[in-house]
């Protein structure tokens, strides 16, 4: 009888939100065919799409998330908690998901958000003191790694209540953001910053048409012909000295291409080329000198990266205000802010390094990408045993799995299909381009965690001063700058691996 009453209550709740999750004859079990449609046409009969964990009564446990928030609204952390529906698609999807979770599992969800703060640094001391501060930490990967190296996080790869093979976990994050054989960081359907932080291209369609009226950039991208060579050709022919003084100046003249110094490495990642070599068993090899494929690509990129028509600086607003033809940056700045554009703007993936590549690739910037972690101190929660778990960590893992699954069914469709593809579409074809952007994301831990400053060699040697085009004098110093940092990079990786395999808290 209790089960039937619960099913009826759930049906009323879920019908009111436009979603329905199936109730079994003996217990409520969400399954892979519930709720929304998985992105990419996920098959509900695929085992990776099916959630079949036993539904447990969590007896009012409050699952608390500590999260980093952002003062820049297009980076805002809004995927965890919503006070009430307000018409915003993400807010309302989060509210619906949480309402269903709280009803099904008899628990509550709470969030502590800190704006522009290093959440990991804030939590380190209380966690080291053994305090039960939260069930989950959601902050930047570059911050979270400091908690992992202090042995303050649970290895989720060893937990019974998380299945890392499921579709709601980003498999690239599982395998590439986590190193050393342990899984401290997860994201996927329950996080939106991994898409926000993937690099994309925006461009002024009118300026491209001025150069060649028959250039259909979307069709070129579909055919796999959008390359750095074409980027260089167009940018070199679409710059403009607006005030006629013979000198290109930011905030005045039109550049061919603008973007941050990180773009130097992201165009390498667009060729699926990384400075380090990663083996299937998780080993990381840092060669003494840059790999041959890296040097070949670096030589190919020289005209593009050192062009006087390129402006180095973190200002994607240039395309949106008509002061650049192209900009490369994180999707949060290109896709989500496209609606604010004053120009006829289009969206594209990061161009291929070589046309012969079978795919487009895009790098993900760890400095903004947030991930979920479980602090070890959840062992100090008082209710896990009475709720039927073998440890506090397993209780946290159980609910995080449910949280991710429900996000897969409710939040991900709302975010991806409605917000990323529809709400911010610049035209009827740009949604297709957004999907193309994110089809093959590259997570490069050596670059992402900036171990030993190795990746900075590519940043400094391929960029001039901010807002001063053609001022680079270090392009040919890549080898010497790289080799000077190899030792410290290897040491940083070795220290991290040793730290996460040390049982004592450091």
C-alpha positions in Angstrom: 0.0 0.0 0.0 2.8 2.4 0.9 4.4 1.9 -2.5 1.1 2.6 -4.3 0.6 5.8 -2.3 4.1 6.9 -3.1 3.6 6.2 -6.8 0.5 8.2 -6.8 2.1 11.2 -5.1 5.1 11.0 -7.4 2.8 10.8 -10.5 1.0 14.0 -9.3 4.3 15.8 -8.7 5.9 14.7 -11.9 2.9 15.3 -14.1 2.8 18.8 -12.7 6.4 19.3 -14.0 5.7 17.6 -17.3 7.8 14.5 -16.4 6.9 11.0 -15.4 9.1 8.4 -13.8 7.9 4.8 -13.7 6.9 3.2 -10.4 7.5 -0.6 -10.0 5.0 -2.9 -8.5 7.1 -3.2 -5.3 9.3 -0.2 -5.2 9.9 3.0 -7.1 12.8 2.6 -9.5 13.7 5.2 -12.1 14.8 3.6 -15.3 16.6 4.8 -18.5 13.4 5.5 -20.4 12.2 8.0 -17.8 12.0 11.7 -18.3 13.7 13.5 -21.1 15.6 12.2 -24.1 19.4 11.7 -23.7 21.5 14.0 -25.8 22.6 12.3 -29.1 19.5 10.1 -29.1 20.5 7.9 -26.2 19.1 4.4 -26.5 16.9 3.6 -23.4 17.7 -0.1 -23.8 21.5 0.7 -23.6 22.7 -0.6 -20.2 24.7 2.7 -19.8 21.4 4.6 -19.9 19.6 2.5 -17.3 19.4 3.5 -13.6 18.3 0.5 -11.6 19.6 1.1 -8.1 17.4 0.3 -5.2 15.4 3.3 -3.9 16.2 3.9 -0.3 14.6 6.0 2.3 17.3 8.4 3.5 15.2 9.6 6.5 15.5 13.3 5.9 19.3 13.4 5.4 20.4 16.8 4.1 22.8 16.5 1.2 24.9 19.7 1.3 26.9 20.9 -1.7 29.7 23.5 -1.3 30.2 25.2 -4.7 32.1 28.0 -6.3 30.0 30.6 -8.0 31.0 33.4 -10.4 30.4 37.1 -10.6 30.3 36.8 -14.4 26.8 35.6 -15.1 27.5 33.5 -18.1 29.8 31.4 -15.9 27.3 31.2 -13.0 26.9 28.0 -11.1 23.2 27.2 -11.2 23.0 23.5 -11.7 22.8 22.4 -8.1 20.0 24.3 -6.3 16.9 26.4 -7.1 14.7 28.1 -4.5 11.6 28.1 -6.7 10.5 28.1 -10.4 11.1 31.4 -12.0 10.7 30.8 -15.8 14.5 30.3 -16.4 14.9 26.9 -18.1 17.9 25.8 -16.1 16.5 27.1 -12.8 13.2 25.3 -13.4 14.9 22.1 -14.5 17.0 22.1 -11.3 14.0 22.8 -9.2 12.1 19.9 -10.8 15.0 17.5 -10.4 15.5 18.4 -6.8 11.8 18.2 -6.0 11.7 14.7 -7.4 14.9 13.5 -5.7 13.7 14.9 -2.3 10.4 13.2 -2.7 11.7 9.8 -3.9 14.5 9.5 -1.4 13.1 11.4 1.5 16.0 13.8 1.8 16.8 17.5 1.3 19.3 19.3 -0.9 21.2 22.4 0.2 23.9 24.5 -1.2 26.6 26.9 0.1 27.9 29.1 -2.8 30.9 31.3 -2.6 31.5 33.9 -5.4 34.9 34.0 -7.0 36.4 32.1 -4.1 38.9 29.3 -4.0 36.5 26.8 -2.3 39.1 24.1 -2.0 41.4 26.5 0.0 38.5 27.5 2.2 37.7 23.9 3.0 41.2 22.5 3.4 41.7 23.3 7.1 38.3 22.1 8.4 38.5 18.9 6.3 42.0 18.2 7.6 40.6 18.7 11.1 38.0 16.0 10.3 35.0 18.3 10.1 31.9 17.1 8.3 31.4 20.3 6.3 29.5 19.0 3.2 28.7 15.9 1.3 30.1 17.3 -1.9 32.5 19.9 -3.2 31.8 21.4 -6.6 34.6 23.7 -7.7 37.2 24.2 -10.4 39.4 21.2 -11.2 42.5 23.2 -10.7 41.4 23.9 -7.1 40.0 20.4 -6.4 43.3 18.8 -7.2 44.8 20.4 -4.1 42.3 18.6 -1.9 43.1 15.3 -3.7 46.8 15.7 -3.1 46.1 16.2 0.6 44.1 12.9 0.7 40.9 14.7 1.6 38.7 13.2 -1.1 37.2 9.8 -1.7 38.3 7.6 -4.6 35.0 7.2 -6.3 36.5 4.5 -8.5 36.5 2.2 -5.5 32.9 2.8 -4.4 30.0 0.4 -4.9 27.3 3.0 -5.3 28.8 4.8 -8.3 28.9 3.2 -11.7 31.5 5.2 -13.8 30.4 3.4 -17.0 27.0 5.1 -17.0 26.0 7.7 -19.6 25.5 10.4 -17.0 29.2 10.6 -16.3 31.5 12.2 -18.8 33.8 9.3 -19.7 36.6 11.7 -20.9 36.6 13.3 -17.4 36.6 9.9 -15.8 39.6 8.7 -17.8 41.6 11.9 -18.5 41.0 14.4 -15.7 41.7 11.8 -13.1 45.3 10.4 -13.0 47.3 8.0 -10.9 44.7 5.3 -10.9 42.2 7.1 -8.7 39.0 8.9 -9.5 38.5 12.0 -7.3 36.6 14.2 -9.9 33.4 13.6 -11.8 31.1 15.6 -14.0 28.7 15.0 -16.8 24.9 15.5 -16.9 24.9 17.0 -13.4 27.4 19.7 -14.5 27.2 22.3 -17.2 30.6 23.9 -16.9 32.3 21.1 -18.8 30.4 22.4 -21.9 30.9 26.0 -20.9 34.6 25.4 -20.8 35.0 23.7 -24.1 36.5 26.0 -26.8 34.5 27.2 -29.7 34.7 29.8 -32.4 32.4 32.7 -33.1 32.6 34.9 -36.2 31.1 37.9 -38.0 29.2 36.5 -41.0 29.1 39.8 -42.8 32.8 40.3 -42.7 33.3 36.8 -44.2 30.8 37.6 -46.9 32.7 40.9 -47.7 35.8 38.8 -48.4 34.0 36.1 -50.4 30.3 36.2 -50.8 30.1 32.5 -51.7 31.8 31.3 -48.5 29.3 29.2 -46.6 31.2 28.6 -43.3 28.6 26.1 -42.0 28.8 24.0 -45.1 32.6 24.1 -45.0 32.5 22.9 -41.4 30.1 20.1 -42.3 32.4 19.0 -45.0 35.3 18.9 -42.6 37.2 21.7 -44.4 37.2 24.3 -41.6 40.9 24.5 -40.9 43.5 26.9 -39.4 44.7 27.6 -42.9 41.3 28.9 -43.9 41.1 30.9 -40.6 44.4 32.5 -41.5 43.3 33.3 -45.1 40.1 34.9 -44.0 41.5 36.9 -41.0 44.3 38.2 -43.2 41.7 39.7 -45.6 39.1 41.0 -43.3 41.0 43.3 -40.9 40.4 47.0 -41.1 42.2 50.2 -40.0 39.0 52.0 -39.0 40.6 55.3 -38.1 43.1 55.2 -41.0 46.2 56.0 -38.9 48.1 52.9 -40.2 48.3 51.2 -36.8 46.0 48.5 -35.5 44.7 49.4 -32.1 42.3 47.6 -29.8 38.9 49.2 -29.1 39.3 51.1 -32.4 40.3 48.9 -35.3 39.0 45.6 -36.6 41.2 42.5 -36.1 41.0 39.3 -38.1 41.2 37.1 -35.0 41.1 37.7 -31.2 41.5 35.4 -28.3 43.5 34.7 -25.2 47.1 33.3 -25.1 45.7 29.9 -24.2 44.5 29.6 -27.8 48.1 28.7 -28.8 47.7 25.4 -27.1 44.0 25.0 -27.9 44.7 25.0 -31.6 47.1 22.1 -31.0 44.4 20.3 -29.1 42.1 20.9 -32.1 44.5 18.5 -33.9 44.2 16.1 -30.9 47.9 16.8 -30.2 49.2 17.0 -26.7 52.6 17.9 -25.3 52.6 14.7 -23.1 51.9 11.1 -24.1 49.2 9.2 -22.2 49.1 5.4 -22.1 46.0 3.3 -21.7 47.0 2.3 -18.2 47.2 5.9 -17.1 50.9 6.5 -17.3 52.1 10.0 -18.4 55.3 10.4 -20.4 56.9 13.8 -20.7 59.5 13.7 -23.5 62.8 15.6 -23.1 62.0 17.7 -26.1 58.7 18.5 -27.8 57.4 15.5 -29.8 57.9 15.6 -33.6 54.2 16.1 -34.2 54.2 19.0 -31.8 57.0 20.7 -33.6 55.5 20.1 -37.0 52.2 21.6 -35.9 54.1 24.5 -34.2 55.8 25.3 -37.5 52.5 25.1 -39.4 50.9 27.5 -36.9 53.6 30.2 -37.0 51.9 32.4 -39.6 48.6 32.2 -37.8 49.8 32.8 -34.2 52.3 35.6 -35.1 50.0 37.4 -37.5 49.8 41.2 -37.1 46.0 40.7 -37.6 45.7 38.6 -34.5 45.1 40.4 -31.2 46.0 38.5 -28.0 43.6 39.3 -25.2 40.6 37.8 -23.5 37.9 39.8 -25.3 35.4 37.8 -27.2 33.2 40.9 -27.1 35.2 42.1 -30.0 33.3 39.9 -32.5 29.9 40.8 -30.8 30.6 44.5 -31.3 32.0 44.3 -34.8 35.7 44.8 -33.9 36.9 41.3 -35.1 36.1 38.7 -37.7 36.8 35.7 -35.5 37.2 34.9 -31.8 38.1 31.7 -30.1 37.2 31.2 -26.5 35.1 29.1 -24.1 31.6 28.3 -25.1 30.2 30.3 -22.2 31.5 33.4 -23.8 30.7 32.5 -27.4 27.5 30.5 -27.4 25.7 31.8 -24.2 26.4 35.4 -24.9 25.6 35.2 -28.6 22.2 36.7 -28.0 23.8 39.9 -26.9 25.6 40.3 -30.2 25.3 43.6 -32.2 26.3 41.9 -35.4 25.3 39.0 -37.7 27.2 36.4 -35.7 27.8 32.7 -36.4 29.2 29.8 -34.5 31.8 27.2 -35.5 34.0 24.5 -33.9 37.7 25.2 -33.3 39.2 24.7 -36.8 41.1 21.6 -37.6 44.8 21.7 -37.6 44.9 19.5 -40.8 42.0 18.9 -43.2 42.9 15.2 -43.2 41.7 14.9 -39.6 38.6 12.7 -39.4 37.1 14.9 -36.6 36.9 18.3 -35.0 38.4 18.4 -31.5 38.0 21.0 -28.8 40.0 21.4 -25.6 38.5 22.0 -22.2 39.9 24.6 -19.9 40.5 23.2 -16.4 40.7 26.6 -14.9 37.0 27.1 -15.2 35.6 23.6 -15.4 34.0 22.6 -12.2 33.9 19.0 -10.9 32.1 17.0 -8.2 34.1 15.5 -5.3 33.2 13.7 -2.1 35.2 14.7 1.0 36.4 11.8 3.2 34.9 13.5 6.2 31.4 12.4 5.2 32.3 9.4 7.3 31.5 11.7 10.3 27.8 12.0 9.2 25.7 10.4 11.9 23.0 8.6 9.9 24.6 6.5 7.2 24.5 3.2 9.1 20.8 3.6 10.0 20.1 4.4 6.3 21.5 1.1 5.3 25.0 2.0 4.1 28.4 0.6 4.9 30.0 4.0 5.2 29.3 7.7 4.9 31.2 7.8 1.7 28.9 5.1 0.2 25.8 7.1 1.2 27.2 10.2 -0.5 28.1 8.1 -3.6 24.6 6.6 -3.7 22.9 9.9 -3.8 25.4 11.5 -6.2 24.6 8.7 -8.6 20.9 9.4 -8.3 21.6 13.1 -8.6 23.5 12.6 -11.8 20.9 10.2 -13.3 18.0 12.6 -12.6 20.1 15.4 -14.1 20.6 13.2 -17.2 16.9 13.0 -17.6 15.9 16.5 -16.6 18.7 19.0 -16.5 20.8 18.0 -19.4 18.0 18.2 -22.0 16.9 21.6 -20.6 20.5 22.9 -20.7 21.7 21.4 -23.9 18.7 21.3 -26.1 16.9 24.4 -25.0 19.6 26.7 -23.7 22.7 25.9 -25.7 21.0 25.0 -28.9 17.7 26.9 -29.0 17.7 29.9 -26.7 21.2 31.0 -27.8 21.0 30.0 -31.5 22.2 32.8 -33.8 20.4 31.2 -36.8 18.6 28.0 -37.7 22.0 26.2 -38.4 24.1 27.3 -35.4 22.7 24.6 -33.2 24.2 22.1 -35.5 27.5 23.8 -35.2 27.3 23.8 -31.4 26.8 20.1 -31.4 29.8 19.8 -33.7 31.9 21.9 -31.3 31.4 19.5 -28.4 31.5 16.2 -30.3 35.0 15.4 -29.2 36.2 17.2 -26.1 39.9 16.8 -25.1 40.9 16.8 -21.4 44.7 17.2 -21.1 45.8 16.9 -17.5 49.4 18.1 -17.9 48.1 21.3 -19.6 45.0 21.5 -17.5 46.7 21.3 -14.1 49.7 23.3 -15.5 52.1 20.9 -13.8 55.6 22.4 -13.8 54.4 25.2 -16.0 55.0 23.1 -19.1 52.0 24.4 -21.0 53.1 28.0 -20.3 55.9 27.4 -22.8 53.2 27.3 -25.5 51.4 30.3 -24.1 54.4 32.6 -23.8 56.2 31.5 -27.0 53.2 31.9 -29.2 51.8 35.2 -28.0 52.7 38.8 -28.1 51.8 41.3 -25.4 48.1 41.7 -24.7 46.4 44.1 -27.2 49.7 44.6 -29.1 49.6 42.6 -32.3 52.8 41.2 -33.9 54.9 41.8 -30.8 55.9 38.2 -30.3 59.6 37.6 -30.2 59.7 34.2 -28.6 58.1 31.9 -31.1 61.4 30.2 -31.9 62.2 29.6 -28.2 59.6 26.9 -27.7 62.2 24.0 -27.5 64.4 25.8 -25.0 61.5 27.0 -22.9 59.9 23.6 -23.0 63.1 21.6 -22.1 63.8 24.0 -19.2 60.4 22.9 -17.6 60.4 19.2 -18.3 62.1 18.3 -15.0 59.7 20.4 -12.9 56.7 19.0 -14.7 57.8 15.4 -14.1 58.5 16.2 -10.5 55.1 17.8 -10.0 53.4 14.7 -11.5 55.5 12.3 -9.4 54.7 14.3 -6.3 51.0 14.2 -7.0 51.0 10.4 -7.7 52.9 9.8 -4.5 50.6 12.1 -2.5 47.4 10.4 -3.5 48.8 7.0 -2.7 50.0 8.1 0.8 47.5 7.0 3.4 48.5 9.7 5.9 47.0 13.2 5.4 49.7 15.6 4.3 
